Amino acid sequence: MALADQECEACTSEDEPLTEPEYADYLGELEDDVWAVVDDHHLEGAYEFPDFRNALEFTYEVGELAEEEWHHPDIHLQWGEVRIEVWTHKIDGLHESDFVMAAKMDRCYEEYPEE
């Protein structure tokens, strides 16, 4: 099943953050021109838009998705770009749910016009 079709699942404080060998396959399912893992700690992504309106609409859509999935990324909106940071705070690192959330954002982005 594709990552974007899965649900974000809450982890427990007993879970360990994913290591590079563990998250490599998940990262491979994300848009490689959008996402990168930083310091084996969090995902950073940047989506580009032709204008502010589309960037704002995408930001709103990501916010609604975050509420539905109960997995809340940091969102930075500026003209023509939305930057996202996501990680699981409970374990202070990456969890499968972070990659699921990123894949869902990638799917949302497919609906927007290219620059």
ABEGO torsion letter per residue (X at the ends): XBAAABBBBBBBAABBBBBAAAAAAAAAABBAAABBBBGGABBBBBBBBABAAAAAAAAAAAAAAAAAAGBBBBBBBBBGBBBBBBBBAAAGBBBAAAAAAAAAAAAAAAABBBX
